[in-house]
C-alpha cells in the first residue's frame, strides 16, 4: 500500500510516507555537519562563518517547521 505525500495542517496527525522521515532527518544532519565544518575551517573569515551559519540555522528551522506539515514527527519516540 503506497502512502501519498500530502501537505498542510491536516497532515499533522497523519502518517507520512516511509521515505520522508529519513529525508528530513538526513537533511538536518547534513546541515549540521556543514555548519561544523565551516565553523572549524581556518581558511574562512569569521564574518563569513557567522553569515553562513546564520543561513544554515535558518534552513534547519525551516525544515523543522515544514516537517509536521508533511506528517513527519522529528522528535524521538519514548519507549
C-alpha positions as CSV (number, residue, x, y, z in Angstrom):
1,X,0.0,0.0,0.0
2,X,1.5,3.3,-1.1
3,X,1.1,6.4,1.0
4,X,0.7,9.6,-0.9
5,X,2.6,12.7,0.3
6,X,0.2,15.4,1.5
7,X,1.0,18.9,2.7
8,X,-1.0,21.1,5.0
9,X,-2.4,21.4,8.5
10,X,-4.5,18.3,8.0
11,X,-1.3,16.2,7.6
12,X,-0.1,16.9,11.1
13,X,-1.9,14.0,12.7
14,X,-1.5,11.6,9.7
15,X,1.3,9.2,9.0
16,X,3.9,10.2,6.4
17,X,5.5,8.1,3.7
18,X,8.4,6.0,5.0
19,X,11.0,7.8,2.7
20,X,10.0,11.2,4.0
21,X,11.2,10.9,7.6
22,X,14.8,9.9,6.7
23,X,14.8,12.7,4.1
24,X,14.0,15.4,6.6
25,X,16.3,13.9,9.3
26,X,19.1,13.4,6.8
27,X,18.9,17.0,5.6
28,X,19.1,18.3,9.1
29,X,22.2,16.1,9.8
30,X,23.9,17.3,6.6
31,X,23.2,20.9,7.5
32,X,24.7,20.3,11.0
33,X,27.8,18.7,9.5
34,X,28.2,21.6,7.1
35,X,27.9,24.0,9.9
36,X,30.5,22.1,12.0
37,X,33.0,22.0,9.1
38,X,32.5,25.7,8.3
39,X,33.0,26.7,11.9
40,X,36.3,24.9,12.2
41,X,37.8,25.9,8.9
42,X,40.6,28.5,9.4
43,X,40.5,29.5,5.8
44,X,37.1,31.1,6.1
45,X,36.9,34.5,7.7
46,X,34.9,34.9,10.9
47,X,32.3,37.3,9.4
48,X,31.6,34.8,6.6
49,X,31.4,31.9,9.1
50,X,28.8,33.8,11.1
51,X,26.7,34.7,8.0
52,X,26.8,31.1,6.6
53,X,26.0,29.5,9.9
54,X,23.1,32.0,10.3
55,X,21.7,30.9,7.0
56,X,22.2,27.2,7.8
57,X,20.4,27.7,11.1
58,X,17.5,29.4,9.3
59,X,17.4,26.5,6.9
60,X,17.3,24.0,9.7
61,X,14.4,26.0,11.3
62,X,12.5,26.0,8.0
63,X,12.9,22.2,7.6
64,X,11.9,21.6,11.2
65,X,8.8,23.8,10.7
66,X,7.8,22.2,7.4
67,X,8.2,18.6,8.6
68,X,5.0,18.5,10.6
69,X,3.0,19.8,7.7
70,X,4.1,16.7,5.8
71,X,3.1,14.5,8.8
72,X,6.7,14.0,9.9
73,X,7.5,13.9,13.6
74,X,11.2,14.6,14.2
75,X,11.0,14.2,17.9
76,X,12.5,10.9,19.3
77,X,9.8,8.5,20.4
78,X,9.6,7.4,24.0
79,X,9.5,3.7,24.6
